Structures are given as structure tokens and as C-alpha cells.
């Protein structure tokens, strides 16, 4: 796979073969939706958590059980001193019993608790959906920066090699020193090493995408040259922070868990309450004889019973009180975790917002640096030919230009990623946001 990717890249760099279709962010996201093991585990976890509600509801619904049995008894019996006689007795019985809870506070509270737990699981799954988008975007932009770095490193290598040729020719003609030639050769070899390192880094970054998609990706769609990075909307950072503190999926999950813990406390206290059930049964039994009766005795009985059953807990060794203390402590723990989640969500929103604002400014500055760097390279090359600039001036200008291009690619990617992180902190990140970013890529 590594060899294949290198062949693809060499073909791209030297214009050999048919064009390779570049994968964009939306395509990678759709692949990850069906192939990312982490997201798949989260989806199945949510499906499992949803079963808590019907399981708890069952505690308030009637239960019906049918039991039955058949047996054979081999016995010897005597009556009034008579000679013992051997008896083989066949018997069978069956009973159908219905139990309907009338008053079981624990079961009712357990159902309310389960509903809150399902709400928490739903919020956790929403967090997993957002996390998958961020993981895909992070992997995509990391690989995209690495891809841009490879392209920049290749262009730098070519420029350094051309300057090496110019310096060598100048030395032959007597217009350049041997030092210029050696310096140009050293810079070219350094550029070659950087190109190899960049290519290896790209392989590693593409492998991270493959972990998410389960499929190899060779080339990614890059950002449009004149891309305009969208500003946060609304522009008020305070609005984003407040929304994050209230709507962040982790915050919502913690709030639902705290609500479930409140029901758990009341449920634990309800262990001291009495319970009342309706119990009804109907059954039949048959016996071909009895060891207490003479031979020939046979019985058939059918019966039905209906009534209520009251259970009053009196003493359980302190277990109920311990359950209550445990539930209260757990409720306090979840309350602290909720506050922690709110603070973290607010801090994440602030950090992401700052990343967008600073990233836009940085990208604008680097765009100007690239434009200036291109002019500087041209000017130094012209000056070198006229003898007004030395070889190191040209090499340094080229290195600075390529460094600015690399930094610009990273600044743009980081800023777009910060925009997605801001939406995630506020709990509103969705596929629509992926589509918006995808429109900024070369299609």
C-alpha cells in the first residue's frame, strides 16, 4: 500500500498517467459513518441503553407464569395391621399464576430513572456523532497539510536543484565561487531530505484516515486558492459560551444522569415502603392414589384463587439505609461532574472562537508573506544573475517562500477545524457543517 501511494504521488508530481480522483471531506465523512469502529461501538451502545426503558416498564406490568410437574411414587403401605401392599402412584399438577403490581413505588421510580438514563445515552450518542466529525476533520486536515507540505517540499527541491545548476555553471564561467556551488548543493540535499520526510509523514497521515474509513485514500482535495474562511455567526463570543454551557452534548448527558440520580435517591428511600400486588391463580392436579388411602383411591382437583398480597419491610440489617446514602453520594458526584462539564464546554468554546479569529488574521498575514516571498525570490534571482545578489540570498528567499506556503496551508486548515470545534462545543455540529467546509475544497 505504501509503495502504491508513492507510485501515485510520483505520477502526480511528474504528470505521468491518468488523473487520480481526489477524495474530499464529505466523502471521507460518509465512509467513516459506516466503517469507523469507534462510532459503530457508540451506536450499538446507544441501542443497548435504549432497552433500559422497556426493562424498567416491565416492573409495573403484570407477570404470568405457568408451572407444572409430573411424578411417580413407589411405596408400600398397610392399614389396620393388614399385610403391606405395594402402590405405584402417578400424579401431575399445573398452575397458571398472574401477578399485577398495584403499589410498588420502587418500580415506578425505576421507570422514571430509566427514562432519564436513556436521555443521557442519547446525548452521549450525539457527542459521539460530533466526535466522529471532528476526528474525520482532524485526520483530513492533518493529511491535507501533509499533502501540501509534500507539494511544497517537491517544489522547493526543484528550485534548489535549479539553483544548484546555476551556481555550478556560474563557477565554471567564473561568475560564482566554489562556495556558492557547494552551498547550493548542500541546500538541494537538505531539500531532498525534507521532501522524503514530508512524504513519509503524508503516508502516516493517510493511514490515520484509513483507520476511520477502512479503505485506502491516496489523494485529498485541497483548499481553493482564494478560499474565504467564514467568521463565527453570531460574532458574540458570550453567546457561544452560554450555548456551550447549556447545549453541549456532554453537558446534556451529565444533566440527564443527575436527573436519573435524583430518582435513584427516591427509589432507595422507597425500599422502606410497603408494596401491594394483586395475585390470581388457577390450576389443576391429579393423583392416581395415596399412601394414606386404600388402593383404588383417585383424586382430581381444579381450583382458582384471587386476592391481594401486602409486603411490609420491617428490618433489612441496615441495607436500605446504606442504599440511600450511596445514592445521595452518587448524586453529589454527578452534580460536580455536571459543573465540570459546563466549565469545560465554555472553555472549549472560547478556545475555538479564539482559534478562528486568530487563524483568520494569521492566514491573511501569511497570504501577504507568500506574495512578498514570491516577489523576493524573483528579485533575488534577477539580482544574482546581474551580480547584485549572492547565492545565499536566493536560497534563503526560496526557503522563506516555501516555509510561508507551508504555514499558510496549516493556518487555513487549523482555522477551519476551529470553526467545527466551536460548533461542536455549542452542540450544533452536524453534517451540514461538513458540507459547508467541503464547498471550500477543489471539487
Secondary structure, 3 states (H helix, E strand, C coil): CHHHHHHHHHHHHHCCCCCCCCECHHHHHHHHHHHCHHHHHHHHHHHHHCHHHHHHHHHHCCEEEEEEEEEEEEEEECCCCCCCEEEEEEEEEEEEEEEEEEECHHHHHHHHHHHHHHHHHHHHHHHHHHHHHHHHHHHHHHHHHHHHHHHHHHHHHHHHHHHHHHHHHHHHHCCCCHHHHHHHHHHHHHHHHHHHHHHHHHHHHHHHHHHHHCCCCCCECCECCCCCCCCCCCCCHHHHHHHHHHHCHHHHHHHHHHHHHHHHHHHHHHHHCCEEEEEEEEEEEEECCCCCCCCCCCEEEEEEEEEEEEECCCCCCCHHHHHHHHHHHHHHHHHHHHHHHHHHHHHHHHHHHHHHHHHHHHHHHHHHHHHHHHHHHHHHHHHHHHCCCCHHHHHHHHHHHHHHHHHHHHHHHHHHHHHHHHHHHCCCCCHHHHHHHHCCECC
